[in-house]
Every structure is written in structure tokens, then in C-alpha cells.
Amino acid sequence: MKIAYNKKSYATAIENYKTSISLFDKASYIPTLLYHTGASFEKLGKTKDAQGFYKALKENYPTSPEAKKVK
């Protein structure tokens, strides 16, 4: 998943992250997935979509390091 993100294949990364979030919604790494999904949308210029993932991150994992990165 992160390979696509690191290679700047943001559309592919988004699809991979969404699949993982839906399959493993209780996993400890969900905050990271939410953050990277939001960041991928931002890189594609889709700020509104990014905000939805950032909002979910801040509401569900407010004390996570990833939530603290979101403005």
C-alpha cells in the first residue's frame, strides 16, 4: 500500500487504503491509513475528499500521532 503512495501513485494508493480500511477496520494502523488516504487526495487536488478522511481520523483517533499532524 505505502509503495504506491511513495511512488506518488496516489489514485492507486487511495484504492488500496480504502480496501484495507474496509477489511481491517479495527486494526491498529487505521490512523495511518486514514492519514495517508487524506494526504493522497490532497496530492490529487481533491481537498474536500481529503477532509472527510481527516475528520474521521480526528474524531475516531484524536490522540494518535497522525491526528495531531492534521490542521
VOPAGU-2260 file (C-alpha; in pm, 1 decimal, decimal comma):
REM VOPAGU-2260
SITE   aa  ch    i         X         Y         Z
SITE  MET   A    0       0,0       0,0       0,0
SITE  LYS   A    1     258,0     250,4     102,7
SITE  ILE   A    2     462,9     159,4    -204,5
SITE  ALA   A    3     204,4     324,3    -428,9
SITE  TYR   A    4     199,4     629,2    -202,8
SITE  ASN   A    5     578,9     654,8    -201,4
SITE  LYS   A    6     584,5     622,2    -580,2
SITE  LYS   A    7     330,9     906,9    -598,3
SITE  SER   A    8      68,5     675,9    -748,2
SITE  TYR   A    9    -192,2     843,1    -534,2
SITE  ALA   A   10    -503,0     708,4    -708,5
SITE  THR   A   11    -376,5     352,6    -662,9
SITE  ALA   A   12    -280,6     426,4    -303,9
SITE  ILE   A   13    -630,7     558,9    -229,8
SITE  GLU   A   14    -794,2     242,9    -362,5
SITE  ASN   A   15    -556,4      23,7    -161,9
SITE  TYR   A   16    -612,7     224,8     155,8
SITE  LYS   A   17    -990,8     219,6     117,3
SITE  THR   A   18    -988,0    -157,6      73,1
SITE  SER   A   19    -769,7    -207,2     378,7
SITE  ILE   A   20    -982,8      25,1     590,5
SITE  SER   A   21   -1298,9    -163,5     498,9
SITE  LEU   A   22   -1142,2    -506,3     558,3
SITE  PHE   A   23    -943,8    -429,7     870,9
SITE  ASP   A   24   -1141,0    -150,2    1036,5
SITE  LYS   A   25   -1023,5    -244,2    1388,1
SITE  ALA   A   26    -652,1    -269,0    1305,5
SITE  SER   A   27    -403,6     -58,5    1498,6
SITE  TYR   A   28    -275,6     101,9    1179,1
SITE  ILE   A   29    -609,0     255,4    1073,1
SITE  PRO   A   30    -499,1     608,2    1177,6
SITE  THR   A   31    -205,8     580,5     938,2
SITE  LEU   A   32    -431,7     459,0     658,5
SITE  LEU   A   33    -678,0     743,1     715,5
SITE  TYR   A   34    -397,0     998,2     719,5
SITE  HIS   A   35    -233,6     866,7     402,4
SITE  THR   A   36    -567,7     845,2     223,8
SITE  GLY   A   37    -635,7    1209,0     307,6
SITE  ALA   A   38    -285,1    1308,9     202,0
SITE  SER   A   39    -324,5    1119,4    -127,0
SITE  PHE   A   40    -647,7    1303,3    -202,3
SITE  GLU   A   41    -473,7    1632,7    -127,7
SITE  LYS   A   42    -191,3    1546,3    -367,2
SITE  LEU   A   43    -456,8    1490,8    -633,9
SITE  GLY   A   44    -613,0    1829,6    -558,0
SITE  LYS   A   45    -923,7    1676,5    -401,2
SITE  THR   A   46    -923,8    1871,1     -76,7
SITE  LYS   A   47   -1289,3    1805,2       1,8
SITE  ASP   A   48   -1236,2    1429,1     -15,6
SITE  ALA   A   49    -922,6    1461,0     196,3
SITE  GLN   A   50   -1112,8    1649,2     465,7
SITE  GLY   A   51   -1354,2    1358,2     509,2
SITE  PHE   A   52   -1069,5    1123,0     594,9
SITE  TYR   A   53    -901,0    1377,3     819,4
SITE  LYS   A   54   -1229,4    1435,1    1001,0
SITE  ALA   A   55   -1274,6    1060,3    1058,8
SITE  LEU   A   56    -917,0    1043,2    1184,0
SITE  LYS   A   57    -959,3    1329,7    1430,1
SITE  GLU   A   58   -1298,1    1207,7    1555,3
SITE  ASN   A   59   -1207,6     840,2    1596,2
SITE  TYR   A   60    -839,0     862,3    1686,6
SITE  PRO   A   61    -793,3    1209,4    1838,1
SITE  THR   A   62    -481,7    1123,4    2037,0
SITE  SER   A   63    -299,1     945,8    1755,5
SITE  PRO   A   64      20,0    1098,9    1614,5
SITE  GLU   A   65    -149,6    1111,1    1274,3
SITE  ALA   A   66    -444,1    1315,2    1405,8
SITE  LYS   A   67    -200,5    1562,1    1555,9
SITE  LYS   A   68     -48,3    1619,4    1209,3
SITE  VAL   A   69    -383,5    1732,5    1067,7
SITE  LYS   A   70    -455,2    2104,2    1087,9
